[in-house]
Amino acid sequence: MIAAKPNTLVARLSAPPIPSVVAWSREYKGEKGPLIDLSQAVPGYPAHPEMLRLLGEAAGQQAMTGYGPIEGEPLLRKAYAAHLAELYGADLSAGNIHITAGCNQAFMCTAIALAGAGDTVALTNPFYFNYDTTLSMLGIERRLVDCDPASGFLPDPGSAEAALAAGAKMLAVVTPNNPTG
């Protein structure tokens, strides 16, 4: 047996807050009203039966047994590009769109593409904890950009400019910003 040396970038990570929040929800007795679950795509209840039926049907198709295009399904990329182009009045095509398995994969790909170990990335504060974890695992430092609660947690432009002027390779803006919603 070979003993593996732990990755110090992973060993220093903080524990994610989700288990603590789940424990708090179990202890809540309803004294302030019903609990509203705003889970981060990992709810504690099963998927709708129709969704499970459709997933089972799709999984049984021969066409679904291999890898798809790296950038994502062409029809989805084309439709999403058209939607964004119309929404923002931007010149976009399917070539501008890559489909990922959620925002965490998208952020990881972006961070790796734009920054490296020792670089700095700016995150709005409050930030999505998984983004901070991703940066820590990659050896990338973070610089916080202030968000004003009085203005709906919008990023402060001066704070964003200061972060970028100080050398941040990118500014990650999450909308709606987690955990503020």
N, C-alpha and C positions, 0 to 999 in steps of 0.2 A: 504494500500500500504506500502511495506517495502522499505525503502531507502537503497540502496546498497552503501557500502563504496568503492570508486574506488581503484583498484589495483595500488599501487604506482609504481610497476615495469613497468606497462603499461603506466601510466600517465606521466612518465618522458621521454618517447620515442620521438625521433625527427621525424618530418614529413617525409614520404618517398619522394624522389626526383622526382618520375615519374610525378605527376601532374605539377610540374614546367617545366619539359622537354616538356610535351605535350603542355603547354601554349607557350613555346618558339617556338615550331614547327608551331603552328598556326600563329604566328606573322612573321615567315620567309617568305620573298617575292621572294626568288629564285635568289637574286643578286650574289651569289657565286656558282650557279649551282643547280641542282636538290637536293631535300632533300632525303636522303637515310634512310629509317626506319629500325633500328636495334633493334626493340622492344624486350623486355624480355618475349616473348611468350604471350603477351597480345596486339597484334597489333590492331590498330584502324580501321581495315577493316574486312569485313565478310569472313568466311571460304569459300573455293572453293565449288561450288555447288555439285560436286561429293563426297566430304568429307561429306557434310551435308546429302546427300542421303544414303551413307554407314552407317553413324551414326544412322540415322532413321531406317534403316533396322536392324541393330544390336540391337537397343533399343527395337524393336518389338519382339525379340526372347525370348521365355520363359526362356531359359538357362541364359539370361543376367539379370534376375530380382532378383537374390539373391546375397549374398556376395560370393566372390571368396576366394581362399586361402589367408591367412594373408600375406604370404611371396611373393605373386604374382603368376601369371599363371605358372604352372610347365614347359610347353613347352617353354615359353619365357625365363624362368630362365635357363633352360638347354641350349638353343641356345645362350643366352648371355654369359653364363659361357664358352662355347666352343669357342666363338669368342674371349673373353678376354684371355683365356688360350693360344690360338694360337698367338694372337697379342703380348702378353707379355712373352710367354714361361713359364707360371705359371701353377701350379697344382691346378686348380679350377674345381668345380662342381656346380651343381644347388644349393647345400646346402650352398654355399658361397655367393649366390646372393639373395637379397631381392629387389623387385620392389616397388617403391614408386610413389606417385602422384607428381612427380617433385622433383627438387633439394631442395626446401625448406622443404618438408616433410622429405627427406633423411637427411638433415642437422639437423633438429629438433630431429629426432630419434637418430642420432649419438651423438649429444650434450647431450641429456638426458641419454644415455647409458654410456657415458664416463666422464661426469662432473656434478657437482651439484652446487646449490647456494653457492656462496663464492669462488668457484674454478675459475681458469683462463684458457682460451682457446686462442691459438695464431691464429691470422688471418693475411694473407698476406696483405700488404698495397700498392695499393688501395685494398679495400675489397668490396664484394657484400653487399650492405646496408641491405638486408634482414637477413644476417647472424648476423650482429651486433645487429639488432632488436631482433632476436631470443634469443641471449645471454642475452641481457638486460632484456627481459621478464622473463627469467629463473633465473635472479639474478647472472649470470655468468659474471665475468670480462673478458675483452679482453686485449691481449698484441699484439702489432703490430710487424710483421716481415717485414723488409724493402725489397722492390723490386727495382731493378736498372732499370730505364728507358733506359739507354744506352745498356743494355743487354736484351732488350725485356721484361722487367718487371719480369724477373725470380727472385724467392726468393733468398735473400742473405743467403748462408749456415751458416755463422757466426751468423747472426741475428736470424735464426731459432734455432740454437743450444742454443743461449743465452735464448730465450723464453722458450724452453723446460727445460733447466737447472734451470731456475727461478721457475719452478713448473707448467708450462702450461700442462694441462691434454691431450691436443691434438693440432695438427697443421692442420688447414684447408687450403688446397691448391686447388684453383679453376682453372681449365684449360678448356677452355681459361679463364684467370682471368678477371673477370668483375670489373671495366668497361673498361679495356684496350683491351679486345678482343684478 
